[in-house]
Amino acid sequence: MISDIDCMRLAMPSGRHEPQRDPGLKRKAWLAVFLGSTLFWVVVALLVWKYWG
């Protein structure tokens, strides 16, 4: 049977093993945030122009 310590060791891995990440993932995420923000503000500007222009 698995002891409590072994169970914790399996549930919480030590800091020696860093998770593998796609190197371009951070850049893609920031690009998506930037494009989403740009699209939002373009829509807001068009609505303002339509109603107050």
PyMOL CGO cylinders between C-alpha atoms (Angstrom):
from pymol import cmd
from pymol.cgo import CYLINDER

trace = [
    CYLINDER, 0.00, 0.00, 0.00, 1.18, 3.55, -0.72, 0.3, 1, 1, 1, 1, 1, 1,
    CYLINDER, 1.18, 3.55, -0.72, 2.17, 5.58, 2.32, 0.3, 1, 1, 1, 1, 1, 1,
    CYLINDER, 2.17, 5.58, 2.32, 1.05, 9.19, 2.83, 0.3, 1, 1, 1, 1, 1, 1,
    CYLINDER, 1.05, 9.19, 2.83, 4.54, 10.49, 2.05, 0.3, 1, 1, 1, 1, 1, 1,
    CYLINDER, 4.54, 10.49, 2.05, 4.68, 8.59, -1.24, 0.3, 1, 1, 1, 1, 1, 1,
    CYLINDER, 4.68, 8.59, -1.24, 1.22, 9.85, -2.11, 0.3, 1, 1, 1, 1, 1, 1,
    CYLINDER, 1.22, 9.85, -2.11, 2.29, 13.47, -1.47, 0.3, 1, 1, 1, 1, 1, 1,
    CYLINDER, 2.29, 13.47, -1.47, 5.44, 12.93, -3.52, 0.3, 1, 1, 1, 1, 1, 1,
    CYLINDER, 5.44, 12.93, -3.52, 3.31, 11.78, -6.46, 0.3, 1, 1, 1, 1, 1, 1,
    CYLINDER, 3.31, 11.78, -6.46, 0.79, 14.61, -6.07, 0.3, 1, 1, 1, 1, 1, 1,
    CYLINDER, 0.79, 14.61, -6.07, 3.36, 17.41, -5.69, 0.3, 1, 1, 1, 1, 1, 1,
    CYLINDER, 3.36, 17.41, -5.69, 6.47, 16.85, -7.79, 0.3, 1, 1, 1, 1, 1, 1,
    CYLINDER, 6.47, 16.85, -7.79, 9.67, 18.53, -6.65, 0.3, 1, 1, 1, 1, 1, 1,
    CYLINDER, 9.67, 18.53, -6.65, 11.02, 21.62, -8.36, 0.3, 1, 1, 1, 1, 1, 1,
    CYLINDER, 11.02, 21.62, -8.36, 13.75, 19.67, -10.11, 0.3, 1, 1, 1, 1, 1, 1,
    CYLINDER, 13.75, 19.67, -10.11, 11.53, 18.80, -13.05, 0.3, 1, 1, 1, 1, 1, 1,
    CYLINDER, 11.53, 18.80, -13.05, 10.36, 21.95, -14.81, 0.3, 1, 1, 1, 1, 1, 1,
    CYLINDER, 10.36, 21.95, -14.81, 7.26, 21.53, -16.98, 0.3, 1, 1, 1, 1, 1, 1,
    CYLINDER, 7.26, 21.53, -16.98, 7.98, 21.47, -20.69, 0.3, 1, 1, 1, 1, 1, 1,
    CYLINDER, 7.98, 21.47, -20.69, 6.52, 24.51, -22.46, 0.3, 1, 1, 1, 1, 1, 1,
    CYLINDER, 6.52, 24.51, -22.46, 6.31, 25.48, -26.08, 0.3, 1, 1, 1, 1, 1, 1,
    CYLINDER, 6.31, 25.48, -26.08, 8.83, 28.32, -26.51, 0.3, 1, 1, 1, 1, 1, 1,
    CYLINDER, 8.83, 28.32, -26.51, 6.46, 30.28, -28.76, 0.3, 1, 1, 1, 1, 1, 1,
    CYLINDER, 6.46, 30.28, -28.76, 3.43, 29.83, -26.51, 0.3, 1, 1, 1, 1, 1, 1,
    CYLINDER, 3.43, 29.83, -26.51, 4.03, 33.01, -24.48, 0.3, 1, 1, 1, 1, 1, 1,
    CYLINDER, 4.03, 33.01, -24.48, 4.46, 35.07, -27.65, 0.3, 1, 1, 1, 1, 1, 1,
    CYLINDER, 4.46, 35.07, -27.65, 1.29, 33.59, -29.16, 0.3, 1, 1, 1, 1, 1, 1,
    CYLINDER, 1.29, 33.59, -29.16, -0.65, 34.29, -25.97, 0.3, 1, 1, 1, 1, 1, 1,
    CYLINDER, -0.65, 34.29, -25.97, 0.45, 37.95, -25.88, 0.3, 1, 1, 1, 1, 1, 1,
    CYLINDER, 0.45, 37.95, -25.88, -0.36, 38.30, -29.58, 0.3, 1, 1, 1, 1, 1, 1,
    CYLINDER, -0.36, 38.30, -29.58, -3.86, 36.94, -28.95, 0.3, 1, 1, 1, 1, 1, 1,
    CYLINDER, -3.86, 36.94, -28.95, -4.35, 39.38, -26.06, 0.3, 1, 1, 1, 1, 1, 1,
    CYLINDER, -4.35, 39.38, -26.06, -3.14, 42.30, -28.18, 0.3, 1, 1, 1, 1, 1, 1,
    CYLINDER, -3.14, 42.30, -28.18, -5.31, 41.38, -31.17, 0.3, 1, 1, 1, 1, 1, 1,
    CYLINDER, -5.31, 41.38, -31.17, -8.36, 40.83, -28.96, 0.3, 1, 1, 1, 1, 1, 1,
    CYLINDER, -8.36, 40.83, -28.96, -7.87, 44.21, -27.31, 0.3, 1, 1, 1, 1, 1, 1,
    CYLINDER, -7.87, 44.21, -27.31, -7.40, 45.91, -30.68, 0.3, 1, 1, 1, 1, 1, 1,
    CYLINDER, -7.40, 45.91, -30.68, -10.55, 44.32, -32.06, 0.3, 1, 1, 1, 1, 1, 1,
    CYLINDER, -10.55, 44.32, -32.06, -12.53, 45.41, -28.99, 0.3, 1, 1, 1, 1, 1, 1,
    CYLINDER, -12.53, 45.41, -28.99, -11.41, 49.05, -29.29, 0.3, 1, 1, 1, 1, 1, 1,
    CYLINDER, -11.41, 49.05, -29.29, -12.08, 49.13, -33.05, 0.3, 1, 1, 1, 1, 1, 1,
    CYLINDER, -12.08, 49.13, -33.05, -15.64, 47.97, -32.40, 0.3, 1, 1, 1, 1, 1, 1,
    CYLINDER, -15.64, 47.97, -32.40, -16.06, 50.59, -29.65, 0.3, 1, 1, 1, 1, 1, 1,
    CYLINDER, -16.06, 50.59, -29.65, -14.72, 53.33, -31.95, 0.3, 1, 1, 1, 1, 1, 1,
    CYLINDER, -14.72, 53.33, -31.95, -17.08, 52.30, -34.76, 0.3, 1, 1, 1, 1, 1, 1,
    CYLINDER, -17.08, 52.30, -34.76, -20.07, 52.31, -32.41, 0.3, 1, 1, 1, 1, 1, 1,
    CYLINDER, -20.07, 52.31, -32.41, -19.14, 55.76, -31.07, 0.3, 1, 1, 1, 1, 1, 1,
    CYLINDER, -19.14, 55.76, -31.07, -18.69, 57.04, -34.62, 0.3, 1, 1, 1, 1, 1, 1,
    CYLINDER, -18.69, 57.04, -34.62, -22.06, 55.60, -35.67, 0.3, 1, 1, 1, 1, 1, 1,
    CYLINDER, -22.06, 55.60, -35.67, -24.06, 57.08, -32.76, 0.3, 1, 1, 1, 1, 1, 1,
    CYLINDER, -24.06, 57.08, -32.76, -22.26, 60.40, -32.22, 0.3, 1, 1, 1, 1, 1, 1,
    CYLINDER, -22.26, 60.40, -32.22, -20.70, 61.00, -35.63, 0.3, 1, 1, 1, 1, 1, 1,
]
cmd.load_cgo(trace, "trace")
